[in-house]
């Protein structure tokens, strides 16, 4: 068992330079094409693969956050549950751009031309489109709840 696996508890993988299949870092040769593995180059490739995986997962999280915004919008329209939808929507309205910028700062300089990297960037663009559309649709509800909050504050001060 290699030291990397013992220390982290995770299996690191990289793409075989010969056949492009994913290979475990602890292997001595590719189990698909049987080419020998240079462990120094494999460690570098495994690090790049791990960074790519983190970027893809982060983009997926941003898209999922944006996709939940319509659900909170719907809950905001339900009587007696509108406050839950209102505050959930506001939270997501702040989280989507924050997580997108965080992803861009962390992984923006990554030059991966793989289709999965392109899909990752596409997921963030979709998240921004959903976010912008939902903000436009949510404006009347935001105005309504703002008026309610203002009336409650005025009545409590009198």
C-alpha distance (Angstrom), angle and dihedral (degrees) to the residues before:
residue distance angle dihedral
X1 . . .
X2 3.82 . .
X3 3.78 125.1 .
X4 3.83 91.7 -117.3
X5 3.78 91.7 59.5
X6 3.80 92.9 44.0
X7 3.80 94.1 50.1
X8 3.79 101.0 42.0
X9 3.79 102.5 26.8
X10 3.82 88.6 -139.7
X11 3.75 128.1 107.2
X12 3.79 112.3 -123.9
X13 3.77 119.2 -149.7
X14 3.78 137.0 -171.6
X15 3.78 137.1 -179.7
X16 3.78 115.5 -93.1
X17 3.81 108.1 -116.5
X18 3.80 89.6 -140.2
X19 3.83 104.5 47.0
X20 3.86 103.1 8.9
X21 3.80 93.4 -127.4
X22 3.79 120.3 137.3
X23 3.81 111.8 -97.4
X24 3.79 130.1 -171.7
X25 3.80 112.8 -112.6
X26 3.80 91.2 -129.7
X27 3.82 94.1 60.7
X28 3.80 120.7 105.8
X29 3.80 93.2 -150.4
X30 3.79 136.6 12.8
X31 3.78 109.1 -87.3
X32 3.82 90.5 -147.4
X33 3.81 104.8 47.1
X34 3.82 99.7 11.9
X35 3.82 93.9 -129.1
X36 3.82 115.2 150.8
X37 3.81 117.6 -103.6
X38 3.79 123.2 -127.4
X39 3.82 100.6 -144.5
X40 3.82 96.0 -156.0
X41 3.80 92.2 53.8
X42 3.80 89.9 41.1
X43 3.82 91.8 56.2
X44 3.81 90.6 52.6
X45 3.82 91.5 46.7
X46 3.82 91.3 47.3
X47 3.81 90.2 52.5
X48 3.79 91.0 51.4
X49 3.81 90.5 47.5
X50 3.81 91.0 50.9
X51 3.82 90.5 51.1
X52 3.80 90.4 49.3
X53 3.81 90.4 50.1
X54 3.81 91.1 50.9
X55 3.82 91.1 49.8
X56 3.81 92.1 49.7
X57 3.81 92.7 47.6
X58 3.79 92.0 47.4
X59 3.82 91.3 51.5
X60 3.79 89.5 48.7
X61 3.82 90.6 52.6
X62 3.81 91.1 51.2
X63 3.80 90.7 51.0
X64 3.82 92.0 48.1
X65 3.81 90.6 50.8
X66 3.80 90.2 51.6
X67 3.81 91.7 46.6
X68 3.81 90.9 56.2
X69 3.79 91.7 56.9
X70 3.86 93.2 83.1
X71 3.82 89.5 53.9
X72 3.80 91.5 55.3
X73 3.80 88.5 44.8
X74 3.81 89.0 56.0
X75 3.80 92.3 47.1
X76 3.81 89.1 50.8
X77 3.82 88.2 61.7
X78 3.83 94.3 54.7
X79 3.81 114.2 96.1
X80 3.82 115.0 -112.1
X81 3.83 90.3 9.9
X82 3.77 97.1 63.0
X83 3.78 93.4 101.9
X84 3.80 91.8 59.1
X85 3.78 91.0 52.4
X86 3.79 91.6 42.5
X87 3.80 95.6 54.2
X88 3.81 93.7 38.4
X89 3.78 90.2 52.1
X90 3.80 92.2 48.3
X91 3.80 90.6 50.2
X92 3.81 91.3 51.9
X93 3.80 91.1 44.0
X94 3.81 86.9 63.1
X95 3.82 98.4 35.8
X96 3.81 98.1 53.9
X97 3.82 95.5 59.4
X98 3.81 92.9 38.7
X99 3.81 92.5 51.7
X100 3.83 91.0 44.1
X101 3.78 92.5 52.5
X102 3.80 90.5 44.5
X103 3.81 89.2 53.2
X104 3.79 91.9 47.1
X105 3.83 92.4 49.9
X106 3.81 92.5 46.8
X107 3.80 100.1 40.8
X108 3.81 106.9 12.7
X109 3.79 94.9 105.8
X110 3.79 93.3 50.5
X111 3.81 108.9 120.0
X112 3.78 103.6 -156.0
X113 3.77 116.1 149.2
X114 3.76 93.7 -173.6
X115 3.81 117.3 123.5
X116 3.80 90.0 -116.7
X117 3.82 90.4 59.5
X118 3.80 90.6 49.5
X119 3.80 89.4 49.5
X120 3.79 88.5 50.7
X121 3.80 91.5 55.8
X122 3.81 89.3 45.1
X123 3.83 90.4 54.0
X124 3.80 90.6 55.7
X125 3.81 91.1 48.6
X126 3.81 90.1 50.9
X127 3.81 89.5 49.2
X128 3.81 90.8 53.2
X129 3.81 91.4 48.5
X130 3.81 92.0 51.1
X131 3.81 90.2 45.1
X132 3.82 93.2 52.3
X133 3.80 93.4 45.6
X134 3.79 92.8 48.6
X135 3.81 92.5 49.4
X136 3.80 89.6 54.9
X137 3.81 91.8 47.8
X138 3.80 93.1 43.6
X139 3.82 95.4 53.3
X140 3.85 95.2 91.3
X141 3.81 91.8 49.5
X142 3.79 90.6 47.2
X143 3.80 89.7 51.4
X144 3.83 91.5 47.9
X145 3.82 93.4 50.8
X146 3.79 91.3 44.1
X147 3.81 89.8 55.5
X148 3.82 90.0 48.1
X149 3.79 91.8 50.3
X150 3.82 90.2 47.8
X151 3.82 91.8 51.0
X152 3.80 91.9 48.1
X153 3.79 91.0 49.9
X154 3.81 92.5 48.1
X155 3.80 93.4 48.0
X156 3.81 92.3 48.8
X157 3.82 91.7 51.0
X158 3.80 94.0 52.6
